[in-house]
Amino acid sequence: MATPGEKLAASLQILRDLQEDQNIVAIKSSEINRTHRERLMKSGFLKEVSKGWYIVSNPHEAAGDTTSWYTSYWQFCSRYLKDKYGDSYCISADQSLMIHAGNRTVPTQLIIRALEASNKVIPLLYKTSLLEMKSTLPYMADIVEINGIRMLPLHSALINCSTAMFERNAVDVRAAMALVQDASEILGTLLEGSHTVVAGRLAGAFRNIGRDRIADDILKTMKTADYNVRETDPFQSKSPVALSFRERSPYANRIKLMWDELRKVVIKYFPDEPGLPKDKEKYLEVVEQIYVIDAYHSLSIERYVVSVELIEKVRTGDWDIKGNENDKNHRNAMAARGYWQATQAVKKSLGKILEGDNAGKVADDDHRDWYQELFAPSVVSGILKASDLAGYRTNQVYISNSLHVPLNRDALRDAMPTLFELLENETSAAVRAVLGHFIFVYIHPYMDGNGRMARFLMNVMLASGGFPWTVIPVEERDPYMAALESASVGGNIEPFTIFLSKLVSESLKGKPVAKI
C-alpha cells in the first residue's frame, strides 16, 4: 500500500504535468480527479477560486495570503472566459483603456460583456469578482486580444469609455491618448456611429494634452460630414506635463503624469530641506555609525533572518566565503554580506552628491553598482548565477499580497530612463526621495532586491537635501507596505509621504525611530 507521502507525490506529479506540459494556470475540475484534487487542496497545493475552477497555491502561504491569487489573476481569467464564452466576449471599455495605458492592477470587479451572459456576479477569491453582463459585442474586427484577454482596441476604448474615467483615472486616459498618432485612428468609428457628443469630448481631451492637430481634425471632419459637434474638455484640469507622442508605449508618459500629480502632496507634508551639510565627512561618519541598525531593519523587512552578530561579523571581515561552509551556504549571511558591500558603493555615491553633483545623474550612473554588490556574494557562493547580475529583469515579477502588477519586462526600456530623468530634473529633495522610492518599486526593475534598492535610492536622495539617513523600522513593515499599496493601486501617495516624513522628522531631531 502506498504511503501518504507517495500518494501526495503522485498527485503532485499530475499537477506538475498540467502546469509544465500544458502550461495551465486555471485548472478545471475535469482535468484532475476528485481524489487527487482533495489531497492537493488539503495539503495547500491547490486553491478553489470558483465552483469547478482552481489555481495552484503555495502550501507555505499564511492564511489570507493573496499572492498566489493575484499573480494568477489575469491568466486565470483568460482561460476561464475562453472556456465559458470562446471568442464571444470582451471586457469593458474602461478596463480595456486601463490596460492600453499600462495599468494591469488586479481590479476588484472585472466587467465582462457577452451575449450569452446571465447578468450576474461571479464571486472569486479575496473579494474580487466578475460581473457578467448580457450585451451585444462590437464587430469581431473591433476586438483585440492582449495576454489572452479579449478587449476593445485603443480607439474603441476611448470612444466607449465612461466620462468618469477622465476624472478618476486621468493618468490612465492621458497616457492612453498619447498613443494615438493621428485622428484617422478614431474618426472612422466616430463617423460610422454618429458619435457627435463623444467627438466633442475627445476633441477637448486631445487639446488638453497638447494634440491640437488631432482635435482640429476631429472637429473639421465631423463638420464636413454635416455633424454638429461642440468641443468640451472632460478633464478637470489642463495636462500638467508635456507628453511624448513619439513612442507607441504608455509607460514613460504614465510615470511623468504620476510624478507631477503626486509631487504636490510630498511638498505639502515633508519638512523643509536642511541643505547640503558643511561637514561632509561627519555626515558619512553618521551613516557608518548607523549601518548595523540600517542593515538589520532593511534585511528584516525582506524577511531575512539576521542578527546583530551576523551583521557585525560581515562588517568586520570575520567572514570567509571560501573557507567556511556555513558562511558559504547561509542565505542570510549572503544577504548580509551583500548589503554591506552595496552600502560601501552607495557611500561612494553619497560622496559625489555631498560635493554637489546632481543626485539623479549620480543614481543613474551608479545604481547598477549598488545592485551588483548587493548580490555578488550570492553569485560567488553559487546561490545565484553570474547572469543574474546582468541588469534589469527579463521576466515578469509579482509583489506578495499586492493588487499591483509591476511593469512588463519590455516596459523597463522606457520606464527606468524616465525615472532617472525625473530625478535629475526634480528641484525638491523630498520629492526625489519619496517618489524615487515609490516609482522604483512601482516599476520593480529587478527579480529580487527591489525594496533594498529603493531604500538606498531614497536615502541617497534624502542626502541631496541634507536630510539624515533614515531607517524604516521592521516593526513598521505592515503600514509601510500598506502605504506603498495605496500609492500603487489607488494613486494615493499621502499615506506613504506622511509615513516617511514622520521618520525623517524624528531623525532631524536626533531621535531616529529605528533601534535594535
C-alpha positions as CSV (number, residue, x, y, z in Angstrom):
1,M,0.0,0.0,0.0
2,A,1.3,3.5,-0.9
3,T,2.3,5.7,1.9
4,P,0.7,9.2,2.4
5,G,3.9,10.7,1.0
6,E,3.8,8.5,-2.1
7,K,0.1,9.4,-2.6
8,L,0.9,13.1,-2.4
9,A,3.8,12.7,-4.7
10,A,1.5,11.0,-7.3
11,S,-0.9,13.9,-7.0
12,L,1.8,16.5,-7.4
13,Q,3.1,14.8,-10.5
14,I,-0.3,15.2,-12.1
15,L,-0.4,18.8,-11.1
16,R,3.1,19.3,-12.5
17,D,2.1,17.8,-15.8
18,L,-0.8,20.3,-16.0
19,Q,1.5,23.2,-15.2
20,E,4.6,22.4,-17.2
21,D,3.4,20.2,-20.1
22,Q,0.1,22.1,-20.8
23,N,1.1,25.5,-19.3
24,I,-2.1,25.7,-17.4
25,V,-2.8,28.2,-14.6
26,A,-6.6,27.9,-14.3
27,I,-7.4,24.2,-13.6
28,K,-10.8,22.7,-14.3
29,S,-12.2,20.0,-12.0
30,S,-12.5,17.8,-15.1
31,E,-8.7,17.9,-15.5
32,I,-7.8,16.3,-12.2
33,N,-9.9,13.7,-10.4
34,R,-11.6,14.2,-7.1
35,T,-9.1,12.1,-5.1
36,H,-6.0,14.0,-6.3
37,R,-7.9,17.3,-6.1
38,E,-8.9,16.9,-2.5
39,R,-5.5,15.7,-1.5
40,L,-3.8,18.7,-3.1
41,M,-6.3,21.1,-1.5
42,K,-5.8,19.6,1.9
43,S,-2.0,19.9,1.5
44,G,-2.3,23.5,0.4
45,F,-1.1,23.0,-3.2
46,L,-4.4,23.8,-4.8
47,K,-6.9,26.5,-4.1
48,E,-10.6,26.8,-5.3
49,V,-11.3,30.1,-7.0
50,S,-14.9,29.4,-8.2
51,K,-17.0,26.3,-8.4
52,G,-15.1,23.8,-10.5
53,W,-12.1,26.0,-11.0
54,Y,-8.8,26.0,-9.2
55,I,-5.3,27.6,-9.1
56,V,-2.0,26.3,-7.8
57,S,-1.1,27.7,-4.4
58,N,1.9,27.7,-2.1
59,P,1.4,25.4,0.9
60,H,3.6,27.8,3.0
61,E,1.3,30.7,2.4
62,A,-0.2,32.1,5.6
63,A,-4.0,32.2,6.0
64,G,-5.3,35.2,4.0
65,D,-2.1,35.5,1.8
66,T,-3.3,36.7,-1.6
67,T,-0.1,36.3,-3.5
68,S,-0.9,33.1,-5.4
69,W,-4.3,34.6,-6.5
70,Y,-3.1,38.0,-7.6
71,T,-0.2,36.5,-9.5
72,S,-2.5,34.1,-11.3
73,Y,-5.4,36.5,-11.8
74,W,-5.1,37.5,-15.5
75,Q,-4.1,34.1,-16.6
76,F,-7.0,32.6,-14.7
77,C,-9.5,35.0,-16.2
78,S,-8.1,34.3,-19.7
79,R,-8.7,30.6,-19.5
80,Y,-12.0,30.8,-17.6
81,L,-13.5,33.2,-20.0
82,K,-12.2,31.4,-23.1
83,D,-13.7,28.1,-21.7
84,K,-17.1,29.8,-20.9
85,Y,-17.5,32.1,-23.9
86,G,-15.0,31.2,-26.5
87,D,-14.3,34.3,-28.6
88,S,-17.8,35.7,-27.9
89,Y,-16.9,38.1,-25.1
90,C,-14.9,41.2,-24.3
91,I,-14.1,43.2,-21.1
92,S,-15.4,46.7,-20.5
93,A,-14.2,49.8,-22.3
94,D,-12.9,51.3,-19.1
95,Q,-10.9,48.2,-18.2
96,S,-9.7,48.0,-21.8
97,L,-8.4,51.6,-21.7
98,M,-6.6,51.0,-18.4
99,I,-4.7,48.0,-19.9
100,H,-3.8,50.0,-23.0
101,A,-2.4,52.6,-20.6
102,G,-0.2,50.1,-19.0
103,N,-2.3,49.7,-15.8
104,R,-2.6,46.0,-15.1
105,T,-3.7,46.3,-11.5
106,V,-6.0,43.5,-10.4
107,P,-9.5,45.0,-10.4
108,T,-11.9,44.4,-7.6
109,Q,-14.5,43.6,-10.2
110,L,-13.9,42.8,-13.9
111,I,-16.9,43.6,-16.2
112,I,-17.5,41.1,-19.0
113,R,-19.7,41.7,-22.0
114,A,-21.2,38.6,-23.7
115,L,-24.4,37.8,-25.5
116,E,-24.6,34.6,-23.5
117,A,-24.0,36.2,-20.2
118,S,-26.6,35.9,-17.4
119,N,-26.3,39.4,-15.7
120,K,-24.8,38.1,-12.5
121,V,-21.8,38.5,-10.3
122,I,-19.4,35.6,-10.1
123,P,-17.5,35.8,-6.7
124,L,-13.8,34.9,-6.9
125,L,-11.1,34.9,-4.2
126,Y,-10.4,37.7,-1.7
127,K,-13.4,39.9,-2.6
128,T,-12.7,40.0,-6.3
129,S,-15.4,39.1,-8.8
130,L,-16.6,39.0,-12.4
131,L,-19.7,40.9,-13.4
132,E,-21.1,39.1,-16.5
133,M,-23.3,41.4,-18.5
134,K,-25.6,40.3,-21.3
135,S,-24.7,42.5,-24.2
136,T,-24.1,42.6,-27.9
137,L,-20.5,42.8,-28.9
138,P,-18.7,45.0,-31.4
139,Y,-17.7,43.6,-34.7
140,M,-15.0,40.9,-34.4
141,A,-12.6,43.3,-36.2
142,D,-13.2,45.7,-33.3
143,I,-11.9,43.3,-30.6
144,V,-8.2,42.7,-29.8
145,E,-6.6,40.1,-27.6
146,I,-3.9,41.1,-25.2
147,N,-2.3,38.4,-23.0
148,G,-5.3,36.2,-23.6
149,I,-7.9,38.8,-22.6
150,R,-10.3,40.0,-25.3
151,M,-10.9,43.7,-25.1
152,L,-11.7,46.8,-27.1
153,P,-8.8,48.3,-29.2
154,L,-7.5,51.7,-28.1
155,H,-9.6,53.8,-30.4
156,S,-12.8,52.0,-29.5
157,A,-12.0,52.1,-25.8
158,L,-11.5,55.9,-25.9
159,I,-14.9,56.3,-27.7
160,N,-16.8,54.0,-25.4
161,C,-15.3,54.6,-22.0
162,S,-17.3,56.4,-19.3
163,T,-16.9,60.1,-18.8
164,A,-15.9,59.4,-15.2
165,M,-12.7,57.9,-16.4
166,F,-11.4,61.4,-17.4
167,E,-11.8,62.4,-13.8
168,R,-10.9,59.5,-11.6
169,N,-8.4,57.9,-14.0
170,A,-6.9,60.9,-15.7
171,V,-3.4,59.5,-15.7
172,D,-4.6,56.3,-17.4
173,V,-6.6,58.2,-20.0
174,R,-3.9,60.8,-20.8
175,A,-1.3,58.0,-21.1
176,A,-3.5,56.1,-23.5
177,M,-4.5,59.1,-25.6
178,A,-0.8,59.9,-26.1
179,L,-0.5,56.7,-28.1
180,V,-2.9,57.9,-30.8
181,Q,-0.7,59.2,-33.7
182,D,-3.4,60.6,-36.0
183,A,-7.1,61.5,-35.9
184,S,-7.8,58.9,-38.6
185,E,-7.3,56.2,-36.0
186,I,-10.6,57.1,-34.3
187,L,-12.5,59.1,-36.9
188,G,-13.8,56.1,-38.8
189,T,-15.6,54.8,-35.7
190,L,-16.8,58.3,-34.7
191,L,-18.4,58.9,-38.1
192,E,-19.8,55.4,-38.5
193,G,-21.5,55.6,-35.1
194,S,-22.6,59.3,-35.4
195,H,-20.9,59.9,-32.1
196,T,-21.2,63.7,-32.0
197,V,-21.1,64.1,-28.2
198,V,-18.1,61.8,-27.9
199,A,-16.3,63.5,-30.8
200,G,-16.6,66.8,-28.9
201,R,-15.4,65.2,-25.7
202,L,-12.4,63.6,-27.4
203,A,-11.5,66.8,-29.3
204,G,-11.4,68.6,-26.0
205,A,-9.4,65.9,-24.4
206,F,-6.8,65.8,-27.2
207,R,-6.5,69.6,-27.0
208,N,-6.0,69.2,-23.2
209,I,-2.9,67.0,-23.7
210,G,-1.4,69.2,-26.4
211,R,-2.7,67.4,-29.5
212,D,-4.3,70.4,-31.2
213,R,-3.9,68.9,-34.7
214,I,-5.9,65.8,-33.8
215,A,-8.5,67.9,-32.0
216,D,-8.9,70.2,-35.1
217,D,-9.0,67.2,-37.5
218,I,-11.8,65.6,-35.5
219,L,-13.9,68.8,-35.5
220,K,-13.3,69.6,-39.2
221,T,-14.0,66.1,-40.4
222,M,-17.2,65.8,-38.3
223,K,-18.3,69.2,-39.6
224,T,-17.6,68.2,-43.2
225,A,-19.8,65.1,-42.7
226,D,-22.6,67.5,-41.6
227,Y,-22.4,66.7,-37.9
228,N,-22.8,69.5,-35.3
229,V,-20.1,68.9,-32.7
230,R,-19.4,71.1,-29.6
231,E,-16.0,70.7,-28.1
232,T,-15.8,70.1,-24.4
233,D,-12.9,69.3,-22.1
234,P,-13.7,66.2,-19.9
235,F,-10.6,66.6,-17.7
236,Q,-10.8,68.6,-14.5
237,S,-7.6,70.4,-15.2
238,K,-5.1,71.0,-18.0
239,S,-2.4,68.4,-18.7
240,P,0.3,69.2,-16.1
241,V,3.3,67.9,-18.2
242,A,4.4,67.9,-21.8
243,L,3.8,64.4,-23.0
244,S,5.9,62.5,-25.6
245,F,3.9,61.4,-28.6
246,R,6.6,59.6,-30.5
247,E,6.5,56.3,-28.6
248,R,3.9,53.5,-29.0
249,S,4.4,52.8,-25.3
250,P,2.4,54.3,-22.5
251,Y,4.9,53.9,-19.7
252,A,7.1,57.0,-20.0
253,N,4.1,59.3,-20.1
254,R,2.3,57.4,-17.4
255,I,5.2,57.9,-15.0
256,K,5.6,61.6,-15.9
257,L,1.9,62.2,-15.2
258,M,2.0,60.3,-11.9
259,W,5.1,62.2,-10.8
260,D,3.6,65.6,-11.4
261,E,0.3,64.6,-9.8
262,L,1.9,63.2,-6.6
263,R,4.8,65.7,-6.0
264,K,2.4,68.3,-4.7
265,V,1.4,66.0,-1.8
266,V,5.0,65.3,-0.9
267,I,5.9,69.0,-0.7
268,K,2.8,69.6,1.4
269,Y,3.8,67.2,4.2
270,F,7.6,67.0,4.2
271,P,9.8,69.1,6.4
272,D,12.0,71.8,4.9
273,E,15.3,70.8,3.4
274,P,18.3,71.5,5.7
275,G,20.6,71.9,2.7
276,L,23.8,70.1,2.0
277,P,25.9,69.7,5.1
278,K,29.0,71.7,5.5
279,D,30.9,68.9,7.2
280,K,30.5,66.1,4.6
281,E,32.9,63.7,6.4
282,K,30.8,63.9,9.5
283,Y,27.6,63.1,7.5
284,L,29.3,60.0,6.1
285,E,30.6,59.0,9.6
286,V,27.0,59.1,10.9
287,V,25.9,56.8,8.0
288,E,28.6,54.4,9.0
289,Q,27.6,54.6,12.7
290,I,24.0,53.6,12.0
291,Y,25.0,50.9,9.5
292,V,24.2,47.9,11.8
293,I,20.7,49.4,12.6
294,D,20.1,50.1,8.9
295,A,21.2,46.6,7.7
296,Y,19.2,44.8,10.5
297,H,15.9,46.6,9.7
298,S,16.3,46.7,5.9
299,L,17.1,43.0,5.6
300,S,14.4,42.0,8.2
301,I,11.8,43.9,6.2
302,E,12.6,41.5,3.3
303,R,12.1,38.5,5.7
304,Y,15.8,37.7,6.0
305,V,16.7,36.3,9.5
306,V,19.7,38.3,10.5
307,S,21.2,39.0,13.9
308,V,23.4,41.9,15.0
309,E,26.2,39.4,15.5
310,L,25.9,38.3,11.9
311,I,25.9,41.8,10.6
312,E,29.0,42.7,12.7
313,K,30.7,39.6,11.6
314,V,30.3,40.6,8.0
315,R,31.3,44.2,8.6
316,T,34.4,43.4,10.5
317,G,35.6,40.9,7.9
318,D,35.3,37.9,10.2
319,W,33.6,36.0,7.4
320,D,35.1,33.5,4.9
321,I,33.1,32.6,1.9
322,K,35.7,30.1,0.6
323,G,36.9,28.5,3.8
324,N,33.8,28.3,5.9
325,E,31.0,26.2,4.5
326,N,28.5,27.7,7.0
327,D,29.2,31.1,5.6
328,K,29.1,30.0,2.0
329,N,25.8,28.2,2.2
330,H,24.0,30.6,4.6
331,R,21.5,32.5,2.5
332,N,21.1,35.1,5.3
333,A,24.9,35.5,5.5
334,M,25.0,36.1,1.8
335,A,22.3,38.8,2.1
336,A,24.1,40.5,5.0
337,R,27.4,40.5,3.2
338,G,25.8,41.8,0.0
339,Y,24.1,44.6,2.0
340,W,27.5,45.6,3.4
341,Q,29.1,45.7,0.0
342,A,26.2,47.6,-1.5
343,T,26.3,50.2,1.3
344,Q,30.0,50.8,0.5
345,A,29.1,51.5,-3.1
346,V,26.2,53.8,-2.0
347,K,28.5,55.7,0.3
348,K,30.7,56.5,-2.8
349,S,27.6,57.9,-4.5
350,L,26.8,59.9,-1.4
351,G,30.3,61.4,-1.5
352,K,29.7,62.7,-5.0
353,I,26.3,64.1,-4.1
354,L,27.6,65.9,-1.0
355,E,30.2,67.5,-3.2
356,G,27.3,69.0,-5.2
357,D,26.8,66.5,-8.1
358,N,23.3,66.1,-9.4
359,A,21.7,63.3,-7.3
360,G,19.6,62.0,-10.2
361,K,22.5,61.6,-12.5
362,V,24.7,60.0,-9.8
363,A,22.0,57.5,-9.1
364,D,21.5,56.8,-12.8
365,D,25.3,56.2,-13.2
366,D,25.8,54.2,-10.0
367,H,22.7,52.2,-9.2
368,R,23.9,49.2,-11.2
369,D,27.0,49.1,-9.0
370,W,24.8,49.0,-5.9
371,Y,22.8,46.1,-7.3
372,Q,25.8,44.1,-8.4
373,E,27.4,44.5,-4.9
374,L,24.1,43.6,-3.3
375,F,24.1,40.1,-4.9
376,A,27.8,39.5,-5.7
377,P,28.3,37.2,-2.6
378,S,25.3,35.1,-3.7
379,V,26.9,34.7,-7.1
380,V,30.3,33.8,-5.7
381,S,28.7,31.2,-3.4
382,G,26.7,29.7,-6.2
383,I,23.3,30.6,-4.8
384,L,22.7,32.8,-7.9
385,K,24.1,32.6,-11.5
386,A,26.5,35.2,-12.7
387,S,23.9,36.2,-15.4
388,D,21.7,37.4,-12.5
389,L,24.0,40.4,-12.2
390,A,23.5,41.4,-15.9
391,G,20.9,44.1,-15.2
392,Y,17.2,44.6,-15.3
393,R,14.9,41.6,-15.2
394,T,13.9,39.6,-18.3
395,N,10.8,38.0,-16.8
396,Q,7.6,39.2,-15.2
397,V,7.8,39.7,-11.4
398,Y,5.0,40.0,-8.8
399,I,4.7,41.5,-5.3
400,S,3.5,39.5,-2.4
401,N,-0.1,40.3,-1.4
402,S,-0.3,43.2,-3.9
403,L,-3.0,44.0,-6.4
404,H,-0.4,46.0,-8.3
405,V,1.2,44.1,-11.2
406,P,4.7,45.6,-11.9
407,L,5.5,46.7,-15.4
408,N,6.3,44.1,-18.0
409,R,9.9,43.5,-18.9
410,D,9.7,45.4,-22.2
411,A,8.4,48.5,-20.4
412,L,11.7,48.8,-18.5
413,R,13.4,50.3,-21.5
414,D,11.1,53.4,-21.3
415,A,10.3,53.4,-17.6
416,M,13.8,53.4,-16.0
417,P,15.3,56.2,-18.1
418,T,12.2,58.2,-17.4
419,L,12.6,57.7,-13.6
420,F,16.2,58.9,-13.6
421,E,15.3,61.8,-15.9
422,L,12.7,62.9,-13.4
423,L,15.1,62.6,-10.5
424,E,17.7,64.6,-12.4
425,N,15.3,67.4,-13.1
426,E,13.4,67.5,-9.8
427,T,14.1,70.5,-7.7
428,S,12.9,69.1,-4.3
429,A,15.0,66.6,-2.5
430,A,11.9,65.4,-0.6
431,V,10.1,64.6,-3.9
432,R,13.2,62.9,-5.2
433,A,13.3,60.7,-2.0
434,V,9.6,59.8,-1.7
435,L,8.7,59.4,-5.4
436,G,12.1,57.9,-6.2
437,H,11.4,55.1,-3.7
438,F,7.8,54.7,-4.8
439,I,8.3,54.7,-8.6
440,F,11.2,52.4,-8.2
441,V,9.1,49.7,-6.5
442,Y,6.2,50.5,-8.8
443,I,8.4,49.6,-11.8
444,H,10.1,46.7,-9.9
445,P,13.1,46.5,-12.3
446,Y,14.8,43.5,-10.7
447,M,13.7,40.0,-9.9
448,D,14.9,40.5,-6.3
449,G,16.3,43.3,-4.2
450,N,13.8,46.0,-5.3
451,G,12.9,47.0,-1.7
452,R,16.5,47.3,-0.6
453,M,17.5,49.2,-3.8
454,A,14.5,51.6,-3.3
455,R,15.6,52.4,0.3
456,F,19.1,53.0,-0.9
457,L,17.7,55.4,-3.6
458,M,15.5,57.1,-1.0
459,N,18.5,57.8,1.3
460,V,20.7,59.0,-1.5
461,M,18.0,61.5,-2.4
462,L,17.4,62.5,1.2
463,A,21.2,63.2,1.4
464,S,20.9,65.5,-1.6
465,G,18.8,67.8,0.5
466,G,20.8,67.4,3.7
467,F,18.2,65.2,5.4
468,P,19.7,62.4,7.6
469,W,20.0,58.8,6.5
470,T,16.6,57.4,7.6
471,V,15.9,53.8,8.6
472,I,12.5,52.3,8.1
473,P,11.8,50.1,11.2
474,V,10.9,46.4,10.6
475,E,8.2,46.9,13.3
476,E,6.5,49.3,10.8
477,R,6.6,46.9,7.9
478,D,2.8,46.5,7.7
479,P,2.0,50.2,7.5
480,Y,5.0,50.7,5.2
481,M,3.7,48.1,2.7
482,A,0.1,49.3,3.1
483,A,1.2,52.9,2.2
484,L,3.0,51.7,-0.9
485,E,0.0,49.6,-1.9
486,S,-2.2,52.7,-1.5
487,A,0.0,54.6,-3.8
488,S,0.4,51.8,-6.4
489,V,-3.2,50.8,-6.7
490,G,-5.1,53.9,-5.7
491,G,-2.7,56.6,-6.7
492,N,-2.8,58.0,-3.1
493,I,0.7,58.9,-2.1
494,E,-0.4,60.7,1.1
495,P,-0.1,57.7,3.5
496,F,3.4,57.0,2.2
497,T,4.5,60.6,2.4
498,I,3.2,61.0,5.9
499,F,4.9,57.7,6.9
500,L,8.3,58.8,5.6
501,S,8.0,62.4,6.7
502,K,7.5,61.4,10.4
503,L,10.5,59.1,10.3
504,V,12.7,61.8,8.7
505,S,11.4,64.5,11.2
506,E,12.4,62.3,14.1
507,S,15.8,61.7,12.6
508,L,16.2,65.5,12.2
509,K,15.5,65.9,15.9
510,G,18.2,63.4,16.6
511,K,15.7,60.8,17.8
512,P,15.6,58.1,15.0
513,V,12.7,55.7,15.4
514,A,14.5,52.6,14.3
515,K,16.5,50.9,17.1
516,I,17.9,47.5,17.9
